[in-house]
Amino acid sequence: MDTNWMAQGNCAEKPPEVFFPSDGVGVEAAKRICATCPVQAACLEHALVNRIDHGVWGGTSERQRRRLLKSRRLDAQAAARV
């Protein structure tokens, strides 16, 4: 698994606990850091592919990633029926 992109992220210089908040305010703060990150897309894809359940990854919360995965699953099922 190639994770070299992680060193280029806005999070590289931040403490990990920033991205594993215990409340909604913390989630929003982490998402603001991710908003201008040059590797945001790679980070999000990493979290989705590896089913990372906790923390803010690629500018998304756990709930947002669950919704994205569900949407991808439904899209794949629809495509398989065609």
C-alpha positions in Angstrom: 0.0 0.0 0.0 1.5 3.3 -1.1 1.1 6.0 1.6 3.9 8.3 0.5 1.2 11.0 -0.1 0.6 11.2 3.6 3.8 13.2 4.1 2.4 15.9 1.8 -0.9 16.3 3.7 -1.8 19.4 5.7 -2.1 16.9 8.6 1.6 15.9 8.5 2.5 18.7 10.9 -0.5 18.4 13.2 -1.1 16.2 16.2 -3.1 13.1 15.3 -5.8 13.9 18.0 -6.9 16.8 15.9 -8.2 14.4 13.3 -9.8 12.1 15.9 -12.1 14.5 17.7 -14.7 13.7 20.3 -17.3 16.3 19.2 -18.8 18.0 16.2 -16.7 21.2 16.8 -13.5 19.2 16.5 -14.8 17.5 13.4 -15.4 20.9 11.7 -11.9 22.1 12.8 -10.3 19.0 11.2 -12.4 19.4 8.1 -11.2 23.0 7.7 -7.6 21.8 7.8 -8.4 19.2 5.1 -10.2 21.7 2.9 -7.0 23.0 1.3 -5.0 19.8 1.5 -3.2 18.9 -1.8 -3.7 15.1 -1.1 -7.4 15.3 0.1 -8.6 13.0 -2.7 -6.0 10.3 -2.0 -6.6 10.5 1.7 -10.4 10.0 1.3 -9.9 7.1 -1.1 -7.4 5.5 1.3 -10.0 5.8 4.1 -12.8 4.3 1.9 -10.8 1.5 0.4 -9.4 0.5 3.9 -12.8 1.0 5.6 -11.4 3.4 8.2 -14.2 4.0 10.6 -12.8 6.6 12.9 -11.6 10.1 12.5 -11.6 12.7 9.8 -10.0 11.5 6.5 -10.0 13.4 3.2 -12.2 16.1 4.8 -15.0 13.7 5.7 -16.4 12.4 8.9 -17.2 8.8 9.7 -20.9 9.4 8.8 -20.0 11.0 5.4 -17.7 8.1 4.5 -20.4 5.5 5.4 -22.8 7.4 3.1 -20.2 7.5 0.3 -19.6 3.7 0.6 -23.3 3.0 0.5 -23.7 5.2 -2.6 -20.8 3.4 -4.3 -22.3 0.0 -3.4 -25.7 1.0 -4.8 -24.2 2.4 -7.9 -22.2 -0.8 -8.5 -25.4 -2.9 -8.0 -27.3 -0.7 -10.5 -24.5 -1.0 -13.0 -24.4 -4.8 -12.6 -28.1 -5.0 -13.5 -27.7 -3.1 -16.8 
